Amino acid sequence: MQSNLLLIEKYNRLQVSLLIILSLFFIGVILLNPSILTYYFQYYLLLITVTIIGIPHGFFDYSVAERLFKNHINWVYYFTAGYISLSLIYLLFWIYYPIASLIFFLMISIFHFGIEELNHIEYKDMSFYQIFVIGSMPIALPILFHSSDVFYIFNQIIGLDIDFSDINMFVYYLYFILLSVALYLNGIERSWVYLILILNFIVLPPLLSFILYFCFHHSIRHYIYSIYHDSLVPKKYETKKYLQTIIITSVFFTIIVLVSLQAYGQYSFDVIIVKYIFILLACLTLPHLILNIYYDTKKLNS
């Protein structure tokens, strides 16, 4: 256990170092020559990073489910069917109620991100205020500082034209007061890394700041926690082999879906990318969140 704690500390330091290096690099680019970071560059970078880093971190859900349901016969079939069914039901809502589905996705994302940011404490001790405010950073800050870009992406996702109005300065002051309090309550030592994330959300285009947050902060931390804290790598795999397997699976799945959408869809490839990434993440986030909250509550009661 002690060796695992040392590994967690080591890889957490490496994760933060990588995040800082990439953040400073892109901030330097945006200040010196922002024309390099075209929309198409951001879309392709989003596709590559989410496929290789973001989506695969959800594969640990199978290991979570095994711990929860392994005493039930054929648990893997029931779990897979339930997981996919819940995702497909939510996908149907995206088709028929796109605006409501987008709002719901933003809400569950805030809740999911907030819980993950507070995973150093038990779920029962988490403050809803901290969950909501800290988890809202990847969504609220880009909306506050890059409204036109964010709503352009939203319109691509849902295929509708949503108008937005100017945001009152009072909202900026109120949000930063609430965020400062939430980060202070979370502890100064843990919260300093959020300064670079906040800077990213303010300075960088929304897709880039999302990539840095979701892939190089949220997802990599989830890998570290799942592998070295909860030991969720299946026993029949070595860690390296398992990571290779889930990444290859994610890549093949992405290729099949994109080729199908390109062949049968009526959208340009950039719209296909943004629809695929965000709607897929929405459909996977709902069962992922429910499963992990259930897992955390079961750990407390065991």
C-alpha positions in Angstrom: 0.0 0.0 0.0 2.9 2.4 0.9 4.5 1.7 -2.5 1.1 2.5 -4.2 0.9 5.8 -2.3 4.4 6.7 -3.5 3.5 5.8 -7.1 0.3 8.0 -6.8 2.4 10.9 -5.6 5.0 10.4 -8.3 2.5 10.1 -11.2 0.4 13.0 -9.8 3.5 15.2 -10.0 4.2 14.0 -13.5 0.5 14.7 -14.5 0.7 18.2 -13.1 4.0 18.9 -14.8 2.7 17.7 -18.1 -0.4 19.9 -17.7 1.6 23.0 -16.9 4.0 22.4 -19.8 1.2 22.0 -22.3 -0.8 24.9 -20.9 2.2 27.3 -21.1 3.0 26.1 -24.6 -0.5 26.8 -25.9 -0.8 30.1 -24.0 2.5 31.1 -25.6 1.2 30.1 -29.0 -2.1 32.0 -28.5 -0.2 35.1 -27.4 2.5 35.0 -30.2 0.6 33.6 -33.2 -3.0 32.6 -32.5 -3.7 31.9 -36.2 -1.9 28.6 -35.8 -4.7 27.3 -33.6 -7.4 27.1 -36.3 -10.7 25.5 -35.6 -9.8 22.5 -37.7 -6.5 22.0 -35.7 -8.5 22.2 -32.5 -11.1 19.7 -33.8 -8.6 17.2 -34.9 -6.6 17.6 -31.7 -9.9 17.1 -29.8 -10.6 13.9 -31.7 -7.1 12.4 -31.2 -6.7 13.2 -27.5 -10.3 12.3 -26.4 -10.0 9.0 -28.4 -6.6 8.0 -27.0 -6.8 9.5 -23.5 -10.4 10.5 -22.7 -12.7 7.7 -23.7 -10.5 4.8 -22.6 -10.6 5.9 -18.9 -14.2 4.8 -18.8 -13.2 1.2 -19.4 -12.4 0.9 -15.7 -16.1 0.8 -15.2 -16.1 -2.9 -16.0 -13.7 -3.5 -13.1 -15.9 -1.4 -10.8 -18.9 -3.4 -11.9 -17.1 -6.7 -11.4 -16.5 -5.8 -7.7 -20.1 -4.8 -7.3 -21.8 -7.6 -9.1 -19.4 -10.5 -9.4 -21.5 -12.7 -7.1 -24.4 -12.5 -9.6 -24.4 -15.0 -12.5 -23.8 -13.5 -15.9 -23.3 -10.1 -14.3 -21.2 -8.9 -17.3 -24.0 -9.4 -19.7 -26.6 -7.6 -17.5 -24.2 -4.8 -16.8 -23.2 -4.3 -20.4 -26.9 -4.4 -21.5 -27.9 -1.9 -18.8 -24.9 0.4 -19.5 -25.6 0.5 -23.2 -29.4 0.8 -22.8 -29.1 3.8 -20.5 -26.7 5.4 -23.0 -29.1 4.7 -25.9 -32.1 6.1 -24.0 -30.1 9.3 -23.4 -29.1 9.3 -27.1 -32.8 9.2 -28.1 -33.3 12.3 -25.9 -30.5 14.0 -27.7 -32.3 13.3 -31.0 -35.8 14.5 -29.9 -35.0 17.1 -27.2 -31.5 18.5 -28.1 -31.6 21.6 -26.0 -32.9 19.9 -22.8 -30.3 17.1 -23.4 -27.5 19.6 -23.7 -28.5 21.3 -20.5 -28.8 18.0 -18.7 -25.4 17.0 -20.0 -23.8 20.2 -18.7 -25.4 19.6 -15.3 -24.2 15.9 -15.0 -20.8 16.9 -16.3 -20.5 19.6 -13.5 -21.6 17.0 -10.9 -19.2 14.4 -12.4 -16.2 16.7 -12.6 -16.9 18.1 -9.1 -17.0 14.6 -7.5 -13.8 13.6 -9.3 -12.0 16.8 -8.0 -13.0 15.9 -4.5 -12.1 12.2 -4.6 -9.6 12.8 -1.8 -12.5 12.7 0.6 -15.3 10.2 1.1 -18.5 10.8 -1.0 -20.7 11.2 2.1 -18.4 14.1 3.3 -18.4 16.0 0.0 -20.1 19.4 0.1 -22.7 19.9 -2.7 -21.5 23.6 -2.8 -17.9 22.5 -3.5 -19.0 19.8 -6.0 -21.1 22.2 -8.0 -18.8 25.2 -8.0 -15.5 23.4 -8.6 -17.1 21.1 -11.1 -18.5 24.0 -13.0 -15.2 25.5 -13.9 -14.8 23.7 -17.3 -18.2 25.0 -18.3 -18.8 28.3 -16.6 -15.5 29.9 -17.3 -15.4 29.3 -21.1 -19.0 30.6 -21.2 -18.1 33.7 -19.3 -14.9 34.5 -21.3 -15.6 32.9 -24.7 -19.4 33.1 -25.1 -19.5 33.3 -28.9 -17.1 30.4 -29.4 -18.9 28.2 -26.8 -22.4 28.9 -28.2 -21.0 28.2 -31.7 -19.9 24.8 -30.5 -23.3 24.2 -28.7 -25.1 25.1 -32.0 -22.9 22.6 -33.9 -23.7 19.9 -31.3 -27.5 20.3 -31.3 -28.0 21.5 -34.8 -29.9 24.6 -33.7 -29.2 28.3 -33.5 -29.1 29.5 -29.9 -28.8 33.2 -29.3 -26.9 34.5 -26.3 -26.8 37.9 -24.6 -24.1 39.9 -23.0 -23.2 38.7 -19.4 -23.5 41.2 -16.6 -20.3 42.0 -14.8 -22.0 41.2 -11.5 -22.1 37.5 -12.7 -18.3 37.5 -13.1 -17.6 38.9 -9.7 -20.2 36.6 -8.0 -18.8 33.5 -9.8 -15.2 34.2 -8.8 -16.2 34.9 -5.2 -18.0 31.5 -5.1 -15.1 29.8 -6.8 -12.5 31.3 -4.5 -14.4 30.2 -1.4 -14.9 26.7 -2.8 -11.2 26.3 -3.6 -10.2 27.7 -0.2 -12.4 25.1 1.5 -10.8 22.5 -0.6 -7.4 23.4 0.8 -4.7 25.7 -0.5 -2.2 22.9 -1.3 -4.7 21.1 -3.5 -6.1 24.2 -5.1 -3.1 25.9 -6.5 -3.1 23.7 -9.6 -6.5 25.2 -10.5 -4.8 28.5 -11.1 -3.3 27.1 -14.3 -6.7 25.6 -15.3 -8.5 28.8 -14.6 -5.9 30.7 -16.7 -6.5 28.1 -19.5 -10.2 28.6 -19.4 -9.8 32.4 -19.6 -7.0 32.7 -22.2 -7.3 29.7 -24.5 -10.1 28.8 -27.0 -12.8 26.6 -25.4 -11.9 23.4 -27.2 -8.2 23.7 -26.2 -9.0 24.4 -22.6 -11.4 21.5 -22.6 -8.8 19.2 -24.0 -6.3 20.2 -21.4 -8.8 19.8 -18.6 -10.6 16.6 -19.7 -7.7 14.7 -21.1 -4.6 15.9 -19.3 -6.2 16.6 -15.9 -9.4 14.8 -15.4 -8.7 11.6 -17.3 -5.1 11.1 -16.4 -5.9 11.6 -12.7 -8.7 9.0 -13.1 -6.1 6.5 -14.6 -3.8 7.1 -11.7 -6.5 6.7 -9.1 -8.1 3.7 -10.7 -4.7 1.8 -11.2 -2.9 2.6 -8.0 -5.6 3.5 -5.4 -8.5 1.2 -6.4 -6.4 -1.4 -8.2 -9.0 -1.7 -11.0 -6.7 -3.2 -13.7 -8.0 -6.8 -14.3 -5.7 -9.4 -12.8 -5.2 -11.2 -16.1 -3.6 -8.0 -17.5 -0.4 -6.2 -16.8 -1.1 -2.4 -16.5 0.7 -1.6 -19.7 -1.1 -4.3 -21.7 -4.5 -3.2 -20.4 -3.9 0.4 -21.3 -2.9 -0.7 -24.8 -6.0 -2.8 -25.1 -8.5 -0.1 -24.1 -6.8 2.5 -26.2 -6.8 0.3 -29.3 -10.5 -0.5 -28.6 -11.3 3.2 -28.4 -9.4 4.0 -31.6 -11.2 1.2 -33.6 -14.6 2.3 -32.2 -14.0 5.9 -33.1 -12.9 5.0 -36.6 -16.0 2.8 -37.2 -18.4 5.5 -35.9 -16.7 8.4 -37.8 -16.6 6.4 -41.1 -20.3 5.6 -40.7 -21.3 9.2 -39.9 -19.3 10.4 -42.8 -20.9 7.9 -45.2 -24.5 8.3 -44.0 -24.5 11.7 -42.4 -25.1 15.1 -43.9 -22.6 17.1 -41.9 -19.1 18.4 -42.6 -16.3 16.5 -40.9 -15.7 19.2 -38.2 -19.4 19.0 -37.2 -19.2 15.2 -37.2 -16.2 15.4 -34.8 -17.8 17.7 -32.3 -21.2 15.9 -32.4 -19.5 12.5 -32.0 -17.2 13.6 -29.1 -19.6 15.5 -27.0 -22.8 13.5 -27.5 -20.8 10.3 -27.0 -19.3 11.7 -23.8 -22.8 12.7 -22.7 -24.2 9.2 -23.3 -21.3 7.6 -21.5 -21.1 10.1 -18.6 -24.6 9.3 -17.3 -24.1 5.5 -16.6 -20.4 6.2 -15.6 -21.5 8.8 -13.0 -24.3 6.6 -11.6 -22.1 3.5 -11.4 -19.2 5.3 -9.6 -21.5 7.1 -7.1 -23.1 3.7 -6.3 -19.6 2.2 -6.0 -18.5 4.9 -3.6 -21.6 4.5 -1.4 -21.2 0.7 -1.4 -17.5 1.1 -0.2 -18.7 3.2 2.7 -21.3 0.6 3.7 -19.0 -2.4 3.4 
